[in-house]
Structure formats: C-alpha cells, structure tokens
Amino acid sequence: MARAWGLARQRRGSEMSGIDEHDLEVMRRSPLFSRLSADQARTLVSPSTPRAYAKGTVLFQQGDAADCFYVVLDGVVKIARHLPDGDEVVIGVVGPGATVAEVAMFIGGRYPATAEIVADARLLPVRSSHFRAALRDNADLAMGLLAATAQRVHALVQELEHIKSQTSAQRVADFLVGLCPGLQGTDVEIELPYEKGLIAARLGMTPESFSRALRRLRQLGVRIRRDHVFIPSVELLNHFAMSGEDGGPPGGT
C-alpha cells in the first residue's frame, strides 16, 4: 500500500460551457445513464455545467458531505481510502464514461473515499438533491442506478478473485489485455493510461512487485518504453493471464 502524504484541498474546477452531443454520448456509456434517451440525459443534467480540473485537484475527501457526484467526461480520477495509520488504498481509477460517488448519496451522505484528479479532466458535477428528485420520477434512471451498483459489485468480486488466484504477473497481463481493442491482435502497441506507480497500487501490489511482473512478461515478448507497451500477441498474453502458462492456447501455434 502506498503512503498517503496528506492531500491538501485544491480549488474547485473552472466552469466551462454546457454539455454537447459528445458529452452526452460519453455519459451514456455509464450503466447509470444508458437507459436514458439523449433528451432525457440532457434534461437530467441541464442544471449542471462541466468543469475543468487540473491534475492534483482533490474533488472531495473521505468523510466530506456528499453534496454531489461526478460524471467523468475526460481525464482520469483516482479513488482511494485513507487508513488510520496513514496508508492509502487505491480502490478505483476511472476515466471517461465513469461516475464517481453516486452511491455515497445513499450511505449516510458522506463520501467513503477521497477522489483526486490524476490526469487533467473535465467532469460534470450533479447535485445530490436534484438527482434524488429525478429518481422518484424516472424508473429508467432508478434501474440505471441498480445496474451501475451491480456492475461495481461484480467488478469487485472479479478483482478479489484475481488477487486470490492470480500471480502479480498474471494481474499485470490481465490489465494490459484490458487496454487492447481485441484479443486477436499481433504486434499491438498501446499507451498506459496513467503512471506505473498508480497502476501498481490499483492492482494491489508494490512498485517493486510491479517491476518484477513486467520482467516476467518479457518472456512473452512484452516490452515497455516509458508509457508505451508493445505486445507481440494479445491472445498469448490473455492465455497467460488466465492460466499462468507461457504457451499459447490449445490448438494455437
């Protein structure tokens, strides 16, 4: 676990112009809004205006009153719990289409974690009071909230299963496969979405374990230069992530 250095609150993001069609498209990637039409989504968030946040901005701190949640339109947000001994546990790193802290409105009205911008971002804040009022009148929105919550629970179950059943190298391989557009590509080059130290924390390992895992993946031809990763066979890497075996899948060459 990474040591928390006592995040100081940054100023609120600067207000931008209203949402556009691309923003609505990004919003509707989330299970929370996927059941809504474009017009319904626009009406729901019409009182809100996107804001720009610089890297390092703290959106809210653990224990703050949950007066709003956020839709990520662009950029990356880290969500972390701060423990009494000062350690930080990264419980999520999310990008465009994700929602941040919508469940906090229903579990005591306090944010259960701290959210920090780790790559310059555009977010749409949605007031808790406005959203709760909309829930009472819109069954599709209520179903979307249930779907978003179920998806989070499913992801957590999968993550716990991976931590228990996969080696560090397998977890890194699984993460890299998730960044690829498909499972059949060869000679694929991808860009890491955020810093290696944060990737390590998100995968529940130390930076040293992460470095050892990358060295292990070199045996599969995986190469990393700065923030770019070269993968000679996505299928082979996926097979390793699932089985821990270096060889290709049955019937493969």
N, C-alpha and C positions, 0 to 999 in steps of 0.2 A: 504494500500500500504506500502511496506517495504521501510525503509530509505536507500538510497544509500550512501555508505561511501567513494565514490571517488576511483574507481578501478584503480590501478596502472598497467601499461602495463607490462606483463611478457615477458620473452624471447620467441622467436619462438620455435616451437616444434622441437625435434631432428629427423633427417631424418632416415627412415627405408628402408628395402629392398622393391622391387617393389610389385605390387599387385599380388595376387594369385587367384585361382579359387573361393575360399570362398569370397574374397573381391568383385569379380565380381558378385557373387550371391547376396551379401548384397546390392551392388549398384543397381541392377536391381529390388529391391523391390520398389524403388522410381518411381513414375509416370514419372519422367524426363527421366529415362533410360529404363523403362520397355518395350518399343517398339523396343529397340535395341537388336541385337544378341550379344552373348558373345564376338565375334570377333569385332563387331562394337564398343562395350563399351570399350574393351581393346585398340582399336586404338584411340578412342576419348581421353582417359586419359593417353595414353602412355608417353606424356612428363612429367607427374606428378609422384611424389613419395609419398607414405603415410608417415605421420609424427606422432610421439607420443607426446602427450600434457599432462602435469600433471594437476591435479585438481587445480583450481585457476588461470590457464593461461587465459589471455584475448586475444581472437583471433583478435578482432578488436573493436574499439569504435565507438559509434554513431558519424557520421559526417566524419569519415575517408574515404579516397578514396577507392572505391570498385574495387580493382585490381584483386580479385579472389573470388570464392565461394568455399564451402567445402562440401564434402560428408562424412557423419559420418559412419565409418566402425565399430567402437566400442566405448563405453563410452556414456556420456550424456553431452549435451550442453544447456546452458540457454541463451535465447534471451530476452533482456529487453530494454525498453525505459527509459531514464533518463529525468525527467521533470525539468523545470527551478527552482522549489522550492526544488530540491534535492531528491524528491521521485523517487522510481524505480517501474516501472510497468512491471511485467513479462508477456510477450506476447507469449512465447513458451518455451517448454522444450522438446528436441528431442533426439532420440537415433539412433541406427544402422539402416541404410537404408534411413535416412532423408538427405535432402540437406539444407544447410544454406546459405542464402543471394544470391541465384542465380538471384532473381528478381531485386536486387539492381543495377545490371548492366544496367538496362533499365529505371531507375527512377532517373536520374541525376548523376549516377556514384558515389554516396555516400551511405555508409551504414546507413540505417534509425534507427538502433538499435545497442546495444552492445552485443557481444557474449562472453560468459565465459564458460570454462570447469568446470563442477560441479562433474564429476567423470572421473578419468583417461581415456584418449581417444586416439584412432587412427583415424586420419582424412586424407582425400585425398584432397589437395588444387587443384583447377582447375583454370587456368588463364583466366580472363575475355576475353582477346583478342583472345585466342585460341578457347574458347567456341563460341564466336560470329562468328568467321570464320567458325566453324563447322556447325553452324545453317544455314548459307547460302547454304550449300551443302547437307544438310541432312533433308529431310522433316519429317522423323520419329522423329528426335531429336526436331524439331520445334513443332510437335504435342505433344511430351512429355512435353515440357515447358508449353504449353497451358493446358495440363492435370494437371500438378503439380500446376499451378496457380489456376485452377478451384477447385481443391481439397482443397487448402488453403482457398479460399473464402467460400466454402461450410462448412468447419470446423469452420470458424469464425462466420458464420450465426448460426450454431448449438450452438456454445458457447454463443453467445448473447441471443439466445432463452432460453438456460438453466439458464443463470444468471437472466433473467426476470421472468421465470416461475417456477424455482425450488428453494426449500429452500437450505440452506447450507448443511444440512444432505443429501438431495437428490443428490446434486452435488458430495459430497464425495462418496456416494454409487455408483453413475454412474462411477466415476473414478475407484473405486475398481473393479466394474464389468468389466471394460475395460481391467484390468490386468489379468482376468481369461481366461483360454483357451476355455471355452464354457459357455453356460447359464444353463446347466442342472446339474452341479456338486454339490455334497454334501460333507461336511467336507473337504473343499478346503483350503489349506494353500498357501499363496503367499508371495512374498517378495516385499516390497516397492522399487521402482526403484531409489528413491533419498530421501533426507531428508524431514521430515514432514513440516518444515517451508517453503521449496520451493514448496511442494505440495499445501500448503495453498495459497501461492502467485499465483501459476499457476491457482488455482480455483477462484481467485479474492476475497479472504477472509483473515481476520487477523488470526494469530495463535490462538487467544482466540476463535474465531468463529469455527475454525477447531477442536479444542479440544471439544467444545460443540457438534459439529456434530458427533464426534466419540462417545461421551457419548450417544447421541441419538441412534446411530446404535447398541449399546449394547443391546437394546430392541429386536433386531433381532438376537441376539446371536453373533454378530461380536466382535472379541477380537483382540487387538493389543499388541504384546510384542516386544519392540524395533522396528526392521524394518520388522517384520513378522506379517501377518494378517491371522486370522482363520475365515473362512466364513462357517457356517453350511449349508446354502442353497443359491447358487448363483441365482437360479430362484426367490426366495423370495426377495433377495436383489435387483435384477433387477426390480421386480414389485414395490418395494418401491421407487426406483429411478425414475420410470416412473409416478407413481401415488401419491406417498406420503403416501400410505396406508400400515399399518403393515401386513395386512392379505395377504394370497397367492393369486395368480391369479385365475380368475373364473374357477371353476371345480377342483382346487387344493385341497390338503388335508391340 
